[in-house]
């Protein structure tokens, strides 16, 4: 066991971790930040996406000690300090971009990374960016609409099935 310290959502936090402890496990089980979900442990689902030094990372593919000394942002740090939803969170709510909510933290964190790098993505760019995130409930249409709305763009009409 070794002490691992990092700045998480603007606060310096630390805890004990074995060398093999995944960042996702460290965040959830050691630091108590359970908003980062673990759906697969194989980097397929994207439910565990966090930002490490400003880059979106699947936290189930990174060891906790690799993030030592880094700035880590999790879903718990997305809303305002007063609990006000971020623009992305509000858009997910308004455009029904969630159902069961399991994938939502990873989707929101991925959307934030996309909009940081590409503030006005096309629908195709949003869909391509989300390829590493799996949602088993929504069919993605409303998630894409929410991200486009969060970018300040017009939201496409619902396509007839």
N, C-alpha and C positions, 0 to 999 in steps of 0.2 A: 504494500500500500504506500502511496505517495500523495503528498498534498498537491492539489491542482487548484490554481487560482486564475480567474478570468473576470473581465468586466461583462456582466450580463444585464442588459437593459439599463445601462448607465450606473450599475452598482457593482463594486468589487465583491465577488463572492468566491468562496473556496470550500473545498471538501476533500475527503480522502477517496482515492480511487486506485484500483489495480491497474497495471499497465495495459490490460486488455479491455478496460471499461470503455464502452462506446460513449460518444458525446450525448447521444439521445438518452442513454441510461443515466449518465451523470446528471443531466439536466432534470430528468424526471425523479430519479430515486435518491440522489444525493442532495440536489438543490431544491427539490419539491416543486419544480416548474412543470406541471403535468399537461400544459397546453400543447406541448410538442408530442404528437402521437406517434406510435410505432405500429405500423400495420403489416410489415413484411420482414424486416431485418435483412432484406436482400437488395435494397436500394431501388426497388421496382415501383413502389406506390407513391412516394413523395409526401406522405403525411408528416414526416419528421423534418421538413425543410426549416432551417434557421439561417440566419445570416452570420457569417464569421468574417470579421474585418471587411464588412460591406458586400460580401459575395454570398449568394445563395448556395447552401450546402445541405446535402442529405445527411443529417446528423447520425444516421445509423451506419454511415460509411467512414466516419472519422472517430479516432480515439480521443478521449477526453484530454489526455496529456498533449495531443497535437494542437489543441485549442488553448493551452495554457498561455496566459499573457495576452490573449486576443480579446477583441470586442465582439461579443456575441449578442445578437438580438433574437428574441423569441416572440411568439404570438402575444405573450403577456405584456410585452413592451410596445405593442402597436397602437393601442388606444391612448388617448390623452391621460395625463395624470389624474384628471378628475373623472375618468371613466368614459369620456366622450369618444364615440367610435371614430376611427380614422376614416378618411374618404373611401378607402378600399373596403373597409368593414361595412360602412354605411351602404355602399353600392351593392355589396353581396346581400345585405338585408333587403334593400329596396327592390332588387331585381331577382330575388329568390334564387341566389347562387349557392344555396345550401339546402340540404334536406336532413340527413341524419347528423351531419356536422363533423363526422370523423375526419374527412379529408380537408375540411375547411382551414385549419391552421396552416397546413402546408400550402394550400392553394393561395391563401392570403399572403403568405411570406414569398411565394413564387411570384405572385402578381406585383408585389412591392418591388422585387428585384427587376422584373421586366420593365415596369414603368419608370424606374430609376434610370435604366439604360436606354429605354425607348419610350419617351413620354406619350407618343401618339401612335401606338402600334395599329396595324390593320387587323381585321378579324383573323386572317390567315396567320399573321405573325403571333397573335395570342394563342391560337390553337397549336401552332408549332412549338411555342415556348412551353406549353403545358404538357407536352408529350411525356414528361417524366412524372406526372402526377395522375393518379388514378382516382376516379370518383365512381362508385358503384351505384349511385342513386340518381344523379341529375341528368346524365346524358350530355353534360358540358355546355349546352346552349346558354343557359342562364348564367353560368360562370363566366363565359366569354362576354355576354352582355354586361355583366357587372364590371368586368375589367375595362371594357370600352367606356362605360359610363364613368368609372373612376378616373379615366384619362381625359374626361371632359368632352368626349366625342358623342355624336348621336348614336343611339343604340338601334341595331337593326330590328326590324319587325320580326315577329315570330313567323317562321316559315310554315306553310301549310303542310301537314303530313299526308 
